[in-house]
């Protein structure tokens, strides 16, 4: 399933592996080209307006932030800011910007650009409501001088500093300052990261090249990172075509978001010129789901949503398509998380589903094979449409469609091209929709997706889920700085959400999967919190 992304993802990936820490190769040769696969074309390259995972991957190379986190021990790593000061009360944060930091257009990075970058998130025409929960506590921002800026939060929030480190892509005011021009910059980008946008070949690829004025090349913490001269982000929407492109050497790296794709990658030349990797690390895990629109007169009924979940034969799907290499998801965080919902997985049970539907007044009154009922004087028929953007996931939905049919539910499957799918989601022109949430930070904030305030244009609460108790607990958890207490609160949040069945939560993979070509080299198969592809280098690049 295609992934949207939880936005608080570290821009620069520093990572290590398990007990035996993996480290970047400090003498990695420089040069060469890496072909990096995107399994869909980004919705947009705008650093504020875009919200899908592909723009985030692109941003990891092109944009930069004030600071990031070393994913070995989660310590702060200075990025655009060379020094960070935190007040004793934990509400004020002062950043000292590097004097040798430049944007790709040659402008120096200033404190005024940093303030502007935060303000752009709040600009309604940028439709960045999904980012607002992370920066809404910062009511006061002071530009002290050209290279110093101070943020003061109005209240405690466990992600205040992390949000300043990860959520604000620092962009030039000179380029994005005119809102009328800014909103039109959808297929280009100007940032301050290690790579500079070169060109966008629609439907084919995005090309970025090493930025020779990037400050990071002289910073110890980034030694061994960003070794290629050029990255080509190639678009391959079909998994079968991706396998062939890997075999032909047209792609050097591809994340395999589904076990299905990994299982296809067997036999030569895999293991010779291209390698399929199955790794286990501690990175936050993504999950796929089938979502419900709560504004739909049929789906607003909890009994109906439960019945639809009970008719989704995930155990069979896991066995048939994933060889049991996944856990049945129970809620919005992994079953292995300390904050996981305190519920059991919903198993396939047609009898229980029929009882729930009957309880809500559904029956086949006209004997046409489709359940119906009268609601407010209007006849409703149990006919629903499921939209999705990954053709390969259709096999899961085909199984569900047949089981739904046996229960008197007519399910229409509708495949949509990615950008059309995203527009339908954004416009809330949906009944049931299949997608996924990409992994966010080590501990996610549920407000972006599950708070009722996120049910608006630009927000991530696509199904219109609302639960006043969940809202209250989310606010309480956000303000709790004690992790143990916060975990208890968020566990309750995720339990309530799971019991409301806003999604059919699909699977939590036990492993992560990717493919790499023999044309690239890596210091380790995986680091602790990521594959570490930013540390890879060309096998043919000349060594010093």
N, C-alpha and C positions, 0 to 999 in steps of 0.2 A: 504494500500500500504506500502511496505517496505520503511524504512527510511535510507537514508544516514544521515550524520550529518554535520552541520556547526561546524567547529572545535573549535571555541572559547567558550567552555563551562566550567564553573567553576568546578574544580576537586573535591573540597570539598563543599558539599551542606549545607550551613547555610541558614535557611529560616524562615519566619514568615508569619502570616496571617492577611490580611486586617487591619481594624481599631483596632480590638481586637487581638493584636499580639499573635500568637501561639509561644510557647517556648518549647525547649527540656526539657525532664524530667531529672533534674539534679540528681535524685536519682534512675534512671532506673537501674534495676538489670542487672548484667553482666552474659553472658553465653547463651547456646542454639545454635540452628542452624536455619537459615532462607533459605528456598528454593525460589530463585529469578528467575522468568521466563525470558528467552530470546526467542523471537519468531523466531529467526534464530541463527544458529551457527556463531560466528564471522569469518570474512574473515581471520583474523590474530590477534595475541595478541602482535605483535611488536609495541612498543610505538611510533615509528616514521612512519613506513610503513603502518600501518592499518589506515583506514579512515571511517569505517562504525560505526554505532551508538552502536553496541553491544560491540565493543572494548572500546568505550568511557565509557559505563556503567561499564565494567570491570575495566577500569582505575580509575574510581572514588574511588575504594576501594584499588587498588594495587599501584597506582602511586601517587606522590605528586608534588606540585608546590611551587614556591617561596612564593606566596601569593594567596589569593582568595578574593572573595567579599561576605560580609554579604548581603544576598538577601532581607533582610528587608528594608535596607536603602541604599544599594549599597556601603557601606563603605568598605575600604580595611581591610582584616583580615590577619595578618601575618601568614605564614605557615612555610615552611622550613626556610624562612628568618624571624628572630625575629625583625628586624628593617629595615626600608626602608627610604632612603633619596633621595629627588628629587631636582634638581637644579632649580634656579629661572627661567631660560629660558625654563624649562620643557623638556629639551632634554637629560639630564643625570640622571641616576638612580643608586644608590648604595645600594646593598643588603648585610646585615650582616647575614651570615648563622648560624643557631643554632649549637652549639658545641655538643649537644646531639642527633643530627640527624644521623641516620644510614640507609644504604641500607639493604635489606633482606639477602644479603650474608655476612653481618657483617662489610662491609667497611663503614667508616665514610663518610658523605656527605661533599664534599669540593667545594670551588669556582671553582676549575679546572673541576670538574664533571659538574657544572652548565654551564661553557663555552662550554664544550664538547657537552652538551645536545642541545645547540643552534646550534653549528656547524653541528651536525648530520642532522638537518633539511635541511641544504643547500647541503649536500652530494648527488649528482645526483643519485647514485645507491640506495639510500633509497626511491626515487620516491615520495617525499613529497612536490611536487609543490603546493598542496592545502593548505599547511601550510605557505609557503614562504611569501605570501602577508602580513602576520601579523608581521613578524620579519625582513623584508627586509630593514627597515630603520636603523637597528643597524649595522653600519659599523665598530664600534670600541668597543671591549670588553676587559677590563683590569682586570686581576686577581691581586688584591692588596695584598692579603695575603691568607692563607689557608681558611679563613672563610669570606672573603670580595671580592666582585666583582662589577665592575662598567660598566654599559652599556651606550653608548653615541649614540644617534640617529642623523643621518645626516639631518633630516628634521622633521617638525612637522607632527604628525599623531594622530588623536583623540583616537586611541587605543594603543599608545605606551606602557603606563604602564599596561593597561589591558592585552596586549599580553604577557608581561613579567610575569604577574601573572597567566594567564590561559593557554597559548599555549605551554609553555615549560614544558614538563614532565621531571623532573630531574632524569636522569638515570646514572648508574655507568659506568665510562669509562673502568674500569677493565673487564666488561662483554661485552659491546657493542663497545669497541674501535677498534677492528679488523673488518673492514667492511666485509671481506669475511665470518667471523663467524657471524657477526651481522645479515646479511640478511637471514641467515638460522634459526634464532630464532623466528619462526613463531607461535609455540604452547607452549611457555613458556614466563615468564616475570620476571624480577628482578627490583623492584622499591623501593620506600622509604615510601610508604603509610601505612595506618593502617592495611592492610591485606596482607599476603604473599601468593604467588602462591603455591599451594600444588600439584595439578595434573590436567590433561586434559584427560577426558574419551571421545574420539572422538565420535561424534554423540549423546552423552548423557549429559555431564555436565562438568563444570569447578569448581574445589573446591579451595577456599581460606580460610586461617585461620588467626586469630588475630596475629599480629606481636608484640611480647612482648617488643620489644625495640623501638616501635614507640614513638617519642617525644610527640605526641599530647595528650597522656593519662594524661600528667601533665600540659596541657595548658588549662586555664580557658575557652577560646573561644570554645573548642571542648568538653566541659563537656556535657554529655548526648548523645554523638554521638558514633556510631560504638559499639553497645552493645553486638552483637552476637559474640560468639567464632568462628563461622564458617558460611560462605555463600556458598551455592551451586547454581551456575548459570546453571539452567536446560534448555534444548533446547526443545521447543514445536512449531513446524512449522505450524500446522493446528489449526485453531481457535476452531473447534468443539472438538478436542482432548484436547485443553487447558481447555475448560469448564469442561470436565470430570475429568481432573487432579485436577482442583480446588475443585470440589465436593468431590473427594476422599482424599483430604488433601495432595496431592503430591506436590502442589505448594502453597507457602504462600503469594507471591506477584506477580502480573502480571499487567503490564501497558497495558491498552486496547487502542491501537492506533486508532482503528476504532470504530465508533458508532455501527456498525454492531455487533461486538463482545459483546459490553455492552448489546445490546438488546437481545442477546441470553442468557445472564446470568440472567434469571428470573425463579422463582420457587425454591422449596427446592432442596438441603439444603441451597441455597443462602438466606441470612438473618438469618441463624442459625449457621452454622459452617464456612461459607465463605460469604463475603459481597462484593457486587458490588457497587462501589462508583462513583457518578456523582458529580464533584466539579467544582467550578468556581474560578480561581485564575488569577493572573497577569503575569504568566510565558509566555515567548515568545512561540508562537504557531508554530507547524510544519505544513507542507502542502504537499499534494500529487499532482502529476502532471503526464501528459503524455508528454514526450519530443520528439522533432524532431531533426533529424540529418541534419544540414544545408548543408552538403556535398552531400546529396542525390539529384539527379537531379530533382526529383518530389517535395521534401520538401523544397528546397531552395527558392521556389516561395511563397511570402507572401500571395497571393490570395488563394493558396492551403491550407496553414496552417490555415488561417482564416476560410476557408470552412470546414475543418476538425473539427475545434473548434465549429463552428455553428451547426454541425451535432452531437455533443456530448450532449445528452439531460440531462444536469446536474440538472435542476429543477425537472425532473421526478425521477432521481436517488436519489436526496435529500429527496423527498417525500416518495419514495418507500422503501429505505434502511436506511434512517437516521431519519425518522419521523420529518423532518424539523429542526433538531438540529444542522444544519451547515449553514454557510453563503456561497454563491457562491464566490470563490476566484476571485480576479481581477488581481493579480500580485504576485510578489515575497515576499511581506510582507502582513500581515493580513489586512483585510479591516478596522479593528479598529485601525490600527496604524496611527500616525500622518504623517508617511511617505508613506502611501498607495498610489498606483497608482491612478491618477486622471482620471479614466475611469470607465465606467459602465460594469457590468458583461456581458460576451458574452452568450446570451440566445439561446436556440434551435430555429433555423430558416432555414429549408431545402430550402426554396425558395431563400433566400439570398445566401445560399451556392452554389446553382446551378448557380446563376448569376455570382458569382466570378469565378467558374470553367470555365464557358463559356467564360468569359472575358480573361482567360488565355489560351484559345484555346482547352479546353477539350471537346470532344464529343464522342458518341458511333458510330464511323464511320462504324464498321463492324457488328453492331447490335448484339453483343454477350452479352450485359448487363453490360459490363465493359468499362468505359471511356478510351479514348486513345488520343494521339496527336503525332505529329512528331516534334522532337527537334534535330536540327543539323543533319538532314537526318536520324535520328534514331527514330523508333517507340517506344513510351513509353506507357505502360498500367498502369492504376491507381490500382496497386496491391501493398499492403503494409503489413509488418509484425510488430505486436506489441508484444514485449517481456515483461514479468513481473515475479515477484518472489513470489507473494502472491496469492495462489489459491483462497482465499476468495474474492479477488477483481475481479475475472473473471466475476461475474454477472454484473458489471458495463460495462465491455468491450463487453459482449455479447449483451447488449442493443445497444451499439454503432455500433457493427458489423452489426446488422440488419438495422439500419438507414443508415449506409454507403452503404450497398448493394442496398437499394432503390434508392440511389443517383448515383449508378454506380461505387462504390468503393469496391474493394475486400480486406477485412481486414482479415489477418490470425493471430489468437491468439496463442502465444507460451509461455507456462509456463516453467520456468527454475528454477532449484535448485539455492539457493542464491549465492553460491560461483561461479557457472558457469555464473550466471547473472552478478555478479560484474566484472568478467573477460571480458565478452562481452562489458560491459560499458567502462571499462578501455581501452580495445583495440579499442574502437569506432566501433565495429562490430555490428552496430545497424541501424534501420530505425526509428521506433517509440519505445519508452521505457517508462514503467510506474514504478515510484518509488516515493520517497518523500524526502524532506529535513527536518531533525530534527531541533528542535528549537536551535538557537545559543544563543548568549548573548543578553542582553536587547536591544541593538542597534547593528544590524549586519553591517558588511562591505561587500558591494556587489562585491568586487573585486574577492573573492575566486571563485565565480560561473560565473560572468557576464563579466569580463574583457577579452579581446581577448588574453592576455598573459596567461590565465589559460587554453587555448585550447592546451594542450600538455600532454604527458604521466605523470600521477601523479596529473594532474590538475582536477578541478571539472567542467570545462566548457565542459561537455560531448557531447553536441550537436553541438559544434563548432560555437556558436553564436558570431557574430562580428558586432559592431556598433561604428565607430570612435567617434561619439559624446558622446555615453555612456562611452567609455574609458576615454575621456577628463573630463567629469563630475565626474566620479568616483575618478579620481586623485585629482580633485579640492575639492570634498567633504571630502576625507580622510585627506587633509591638513587643513581643516576648523575646528578650535577648538570651535567656537561659535555654540552651539547646534541648536539654532533657524535657523541660516544661513545654517548649514549643513543639517538640515531637509528639507529645501526648495530645496537644491541641489539634495539630494537623492530622494525626491519626484518626481523630474523631471526625474531622472535616472530610477526609477521604472515605471514611466508613459511611457517613450520611450520603455522600455523593453516590457511592456504589449502590446503596439501598434505593436511591431514586432512579437508577438505571437510565441516566441520560445518554449513555453509549452502550453498545455491546463491546465491551473491552475484549480485544482479541487475544494476543499472545505477548509474553515477555520472553525474548530469545535468551537462551542460556549462554550463547556464544556470540561473538561478533565476527563478521565475515568480510573479506575483501580480496581482490585480485591485484597482483602486481607483475609487471613485466621484468624480464631478466636485464632489460636496458637500464633499470634503476637499482640502486643499492640502498640498504637501510641498516641502521645500527642495531635494530632489534625487530622482531616480528610485531611486537606491540609494546607500548609503554603502559604505565598503570592506568592512565585516564584517556587514552587515545592511541591510534595507530602510530602517530608521530610522523606522518608523511611530510611535514614541514622540515624534517631533518634528513630527508632522503637526498641522494645525489645521483648524478649521471654516471653510469658504468664506463662511459667512453670519455668523460671529461679528463683533461690532462692533469696529472698530479704534479705538485711542486717538487 
